[in-house]
Amino acid sequence: MTKFRLYLILGLFLITTVPWFFTKTHESHILGFPTWAFYCFCMTAAYAVLICFFIGRYWHISAGNDDD
């Protein structure tokens, strides 16, 4: 995996953490949170797990000067 591909995946996943499609107000709640807030919380947690995975597996790529 190259640095470009690694950063592209992380950037695209980061964009999914923003609740773009919640444009209308919803009266529904999940565990006391509005639907958009619950979605944002879950996606942020998933992004943190993805970051941990990529750091553990591809640290040498992001820290090095050459692309593999």
TORGU-223249 format. One line per 2 residues: number of its first residue (from 0); their letters; for each residue x, y negated, z of N, C-alpha, C. Coordinates in steps of 0.2 Angstrom, whole numbers, plus 5000, padded with zeros to 4 digits. Atoms other than C-alpha are relative to their C-alpha. Layout:
NUM	A	X/Y/Z/X/Y/Z/X/Y/Z | ...
END
This chain:
0	MT	5004/5006/5000/5000/5000/5000/5004/4994/5000 | 4996/5006/5000/5007/4983/4996/4997/4995/5005
2	KF	5002/5005/4996/5006/4967/5006/4993/4997/4998 | 5006/5003/5003/4993/4960/4994/4994/5004/5001
4	RL	5006/4996/4999/4981/4974/4995/4998/5001/5007 | 5001/5000/4993/4983/4975/5014/4996/4994/5002
6	YL	5003/5007/4998/4979/4956/5016/4993/4999/4996 | 5006/5000/5003/4965/4958/5003/4994/5003/5003
8	IL	5005/4996/4997/4956/4971/5012/4998/4997/5007 | 5001/5003/4993/4958/4962/5029/4996/4994/4999
10	GL	5003/5006/5001/4952/4946/5021/4992/5001/4998 | 5007/4998/5002/4936/4954/5013/4996/5003/5006
12	FL	5003/4997/4994/4932/4963/5029/4998/4994/5005 | 5001/5006/4996/4934/4946/5038/4994/4996/4998
14	IT	5006/5004/5002/4921/4938/5027/4994/5004/5002 | 5006/4996/4998/4909/4952/5031/4998/4999/5007
16	TV	5002/5001/4993/4909/4947/5049/4996/4994/5001 | 5005/5006/5000/4900/4931/5045/4993/5002/4998
18	PW	5007/4998/5002/4881/4933/5045/4997/4996/4995 | 5002/5004/5005/4879/4925/5028/4992/5001/4998
20	FF	5007/4998/5003/4862/4934/5024/4995/4998/5006 | 5005/5002/4995/4853/4928/5040/4998/4993/5000
22	TK	5002/5007/5001/4846/4912/5033/4993/4998/5003 | 5006/5001/4997/4829/4914/5040/5000/5001/5008
24	TH	5000/4999/4993/4825/4913/5059/4996/5007/5001 | 5003/4994/4999/4820/4930/5065/4998/5000/5008
26	ES	5003/5000/4993/4810/4933/5081/5003/5007/5004 | 4998/4993/4997/4818/4951/5084/5006/4999/5003
28	HI	4994/5000/4996/4831/4954/5096/5003/5007/5001 | 4997/4994/4999/4843/4968/5099/5004/5000/5006
30	LG	4997/5000/4993/4849/4971/5117/5000/4993/5003 | 5000/5007/4997/4844/4953/5121/5003/4995/4995
32	FP	4997/5004/5004/4854/4946/5107/4996/4999/4994 | 5003/5001/5007/4847/4938/5091/5003/5005/4995
34	TW	4997/4995/5005/4849/4949/5076/5007/4998/4997 | 4994/5002/5003/4862/4939/5068/5006/5000/5005
36	AF	4995/4999/4995/4872/4938/5084/5003/5007/5002 | 4998/4993/4999/4872/4956/5087/5004/5003/4994
38	YC	4997/4998/5006/4877/4959/5069/5008/4997/5000 | 4993/5003/5000/4892/4947/5071/5004/5003/5006
40	FC	4996/4997/4994/4897/4955/5088/5003/5007/4997 | 4998/4994/5002/4897/4972/5080/5005/5000/4995
42	MT	4995/5001/5006/4907/4967/5064/5006/4998/5003 | 4994/5002/4997/4919/4958/5075/5004/5005/5004
44	AA	4997/4995/4997/4922/4973/5085/5003/5005/4995 | 4998/4995/5006/4924/4984/5069/5006/4997/4997
46	YA	4994/5003/5002/4936/4971/5063/5006/5001/5004 | 4994/4999/4995/4947/4972/5079/5003/5007/4999
48	VL	4998/4993/5000/4947/4991/5077/5004/5001/4993 | 4996/5000/5007/4953/4989/5058/5006/4997/5001
50	IC	4994/5003/4999/4966/4977/5063/5005/5005/5004 | 4996/4996/4996/4973/4989/5076/5002/5006/4996
52	FF	4998/4995/5004/4973/5003/5064/5005/4998/4995 | 4995/5002/5005/4982/4993/5050/5007/4998/5004
54	IG	4994/5001/4997/4995/4987/5063/5004/5006/5002 | 4997/4994/4998/4998/5004/5069/5003/5004/4994
56	RY	4998/4996/5005/5000/5012/5052/5004/4996/4995 | 4997/5003/5005/5006/4998/5041/5005/4994/5002
58	WH	4996/5005/4998/5017/4987/5052/5006/4998/4996 | 4994/5001/5004/5032/4990/5042/4999/4996/4994
60	IS	5001/5003/5006/5024/4983/5027/4999/4992/5001 | 5001/5007/4999/5018/4967/5034/5006/4996/5004
62	AG	4994/5003/4997/5034/4964/5044/5006/4999/4996 | 4995/5000/5005/5046/4968/5030/5000/4995/4995
64	ND	4999/5005/5005/5052/4957/5016/4998/5003/4993 | 5001/4997/5006/5049/4970/5002/4993/5004/5000
66	DD	5006/4996/5001/5033/4978/4995/5001/5007/4999 | 4999/4993/5001/5031/4997/4996/4994/5002/4995
END
